[in-house]
Amino acid sequence: MTTQAYLSIGGDFLVHGSAVLGFFDLDSTTVTAPGRNFLRMAQERGEVCPLGDDLPKSFILTESARQTRLYLSPLNTATLHKRAEP
Protein backbone atom coordinates (compact mmCIF):
# COMPACT_ATOMS: atom_id res chain seq x y z
CA MET A 1 0.00 0.00 0.00
CA THR A 2 2.81 2.38 0.87
CA THR A 3 6.55 2.40 0.31
CA GLN A 4 7.43 4.74 3.17
CA ALA A 5 9.83 3.38 5.73
CA TYR A 6 7.46 3.94 8.66
CA LEU A 7 3.91 5.15 9.01
CA SER A 8 2.38 6.76 12.11
CA ILE A 9 -0.96 5.02 12.69
CA GLY A 10 -2.10 6.76 15.87
CA GLY A 11 -0.70 7.61 19.26
CA ASP A 12 2.98 6.74 19.41
CA PHE A 13 2.65 3.72 17.13
CA LEU A 14 4.55 3.21 13.88
CA VAL A 15 4.38 0.36 11.38
CA HIS A 16 6.70 -0.38 8.50
CA GLY A 17 5.09 0.96 5.34
CA SER A 18 5.74 -2.19 3.33
CA ALA A 19 3.81 -4.26 5.91
CA VAL A 20 0.55 -2.30 5.43
CA LEU A 21 -2.08 -4.20 3.46
CA GLY A 22 -4.81 -1.60 3.85
CA PHE A 23 -6.74 0.93 5.91
CA PHE A 24 -10.38 0.18 6.66
CA ASP A 25 -13.24 2.19 8.17
CA LEU A 26 -14.44 0.42 11.30
CA ASP A 27 -18.07 1.60 11.02
CA SER A 28 -18.37 0.37 7.43
CA THR A 29 -16.78 -2.97 8.29
CA THR A 30 -19.00 -3.70 11.29
CA VAL A 31 -22.22 -3.07 9.35
CA THR A 32 -21.94 -6.36 7.45
CA ALA A 33 -21.94 -9.89 8.85
CA PRO A 34 -18.75 -10.86 6.93
CA GLY A 35 -16.99 -7.76 8.30
CA ARG A 36 -18.01 -8.54 11.87
CA ASN A 37 -16.96 -12.17 11.37
CA PHE A 38 -13.54 -11.09 10.05
CA LEU A 39 -12.94 -8.87 13.08
CA ARG A 40 -14.18 -11.55 15.50
CA MET A 41 -11.88 -14.17 14.00
CA ALA A 42 -8.89 -11.79 14.14
CA GLN A 43 -9.69 -11.15 17.81
CA GLU A 44 -9.89 -14.89 18.55
CA ARG A 45 -6.49 -15.44 16.87
CA GLY A 46 -4.94 -12.68 18.99
CA GLU A 47 -4.21 -10.47 15.97
CA VAL A 48 -6.04 -7.35 17.19
CA CYS A 49 -3.93 -4.59 18.75
CA PRO A 50 -5.78 -1.57 20.17
CA LEU A 51 -3.75 1.66 19.97
CA GLY A 52 -5.05 3.28 23.12
CA ASP A 53 -8.23 3.95 25.01
CA ASP A 54 -9.90 6.24 22.46
CA LEU A 55 -12.80 4.93 20.41
CA PRO A 56 -11.28 3.41 17.22
CA LYS A 57 -12.40 4.82 13.86
CA SER A 58 -10.39 2.54 11.59
CA PHE A 59 -8.16 -0.47 11.49
CA ILE A 60 -4.88 -1.04 9.73
CA LEU A 61 -4.23 -4.54 8.43
CA THR A 62 -0.55 -5.49 8.28
CA GLU A 63 1.49 -8.57 7.49
CA SER A 64 5.14 -9.00 8.32
CA ALA A 65 7.16 -12.20 8.53
CA ARG A 66 3.95 -14.18 7.91
CA GLN A 67 2.31 -12.60 10.93
CA THR A 68 -0.93 -10.67 10.50
CA ARG A 69 -1.87 -7.80 12.80
CA LEU A 70 -4.98 -5.65 12.90
CA TYR A 71 -4.35 -2.30 14.62
CA LEU A 72 -7.41 -0.42 15.92
CA SER A 73 -6.68 3.27 15.36
CA PRO A 74 -8.39 6.45 16.56
CA LEU A 75 -7.50 8.03 13.18
CA ASN A 76 -9.93 8.00 10.28
CA THR A 77 -9.00 6.38 6.98
CA ALA A 78 -8.60 9.74 5.17
CA THR A 79 -5.91 10.79 7.67
CA LEU A 80 -4.14 7.45 7.32
CA HIS A 81 -4.18 7.68 3.52
CA LYS A 82 -2.80 11.22 3.68
CA ARG A 83 0.02 10.08 5.97
CA ALA A 84 0.84 7.22 3.59
CA GLU A 85 1.28 9.52 0.59
CA PRO A 86 4.91 10.05 -0.46
C-alpha positions, 0 to 999 in steps of 0.5 A: 500500500505504501513504500514509506519506511514507517507510518504513524498510525495513531498515538505513538505507534509506527508500522513499517510501510511495506507491511501495510495491506490496507486501511479500513473504516471500522463503522463500514466494516462492522455493518456487514456480517462478513466484516463482523466475522472477520474482526471476531476471528482476528480477535480470537487469533490474537491479531487485534492490537488496540492503539489506546483507550480512544474509540477506534475509527479505523483499522490497519491490516498489516502482514510482516514475517507471515504474521498478520496484525490488525491495529485499531486506530483512533485516526480515520482512513482519510488521515491514514491515507494522507500520511501514507502519501509520499 
